Amino acid sequence: MASESVVRITVTFERRDDGGLFVYSQELPGFVLSHKNAAAVMGDVEPALSIFLSKKFDRELAVKPLVGLREALEQNGLIEPLPNSGVTTREYAAIAA
C-alpha cells in the first residue's frame, strides 16, 4: 500500500430482531460487530475498522465514512429518504494516519 493510497470498504448494517444491529463487511472476512444497542455498534464501526485495517496493512490507518450523494441530499432535506428495508450499506475510506 503506497503512502498516498486509500482503501475503500463497504460495510453492511442489518437490523436485528431485538432492535440491535449486525454489522459486517464481505470485503474483510472476520470483521463483524453486533449488539442489541444499535447506537453503540454504530459508534464502534470507525475505530474497529481502523484497528482491523491497521493490523491488516501493518500501518496506522484512519477511517472515515464516505457520504454518498443520496445520503447528503437526504441529510439536507432536499430529497425524501427511501423506505427502510432493514439492510443498508455504507462506504468507508482508510488512509495513512
N, C-alpha and C positions, 0 to 999 in steps of 0.2 A: 504494500500500500504506500504510494508516494505521499510525501508530506502534504500536498495540496489536494489529495483525493478525498472524496466524500462518499460515504456508504449510505445507501438509501434502503430502508427496511419498511416493509408493510406489516402492520400489526392488526390482528383481528380481535374485536371485542364482541363477546357473546353474553347476552343476559342469562343468568342462571335462574332456575325455577324459584329459588328463595329470594330473588331480587338482587343478588350479588352479580359479579362479573367474572367471566372466564376470559383470559387474555393470552394470546399466543401468536407466534409468527411461524409460518410454514418455511420461511427462508432461514430460520435459526432453530434447528431441532434442539429441543431441550429448554427453549425459552417459553416458560409457562408461568402465569400468575393467576391466582383465583382466590376470591374471598367473598364472604357474604356482604361486606361493607364495600360497595361499589366505589365510593369516593376514595377509600384507602387504596384500592387497587389502581385507580386512575393516577393517584399521586405517586405510586411506586413504579410506573412504567418507565419514565425517563431515567431515573437513577439505576433501575435494574438493567435497562438496555445499555447504559453507559458501562456498567461493570461487565456485563456479558460480552459486549463488543471489545472492550479494552483487553479482556483476557484473550479473546479470540485472535486479535491482531497484535497482541503483546506491546501495546502502547496506550497511553491515556487518551480517551476519546470523550468528547462532549456530545450529548444527544439532545436534539430539539425537534418538536413536531413541525412538519411541513403543512401549511394550511393551504388546502385546495381552493379553487375559485368559488365553487358552490358553497363551501363552508364559510368563506369570508363574506359572501353575499348574504347568506342566512344570518350570520352574526351581526351584520349591519342593518338587518331588517329590509333588505332590498328584494329578497325573494322568500317565499314560504318554504319551510323545511319539508322534505319528503316524509311520507309516513314511516314510522319506525318498524322495522322488520324483526328487531331483537338481535340482529347481527350487523356490525358495521366494521369498516377498516379505516385505518389512519396511517399515513406515511410519516416516517421519522428520518432525520438525517443525522449522521455521526461524522464528526470532523476532529482532527487532532486538537486536543485542548491546549 
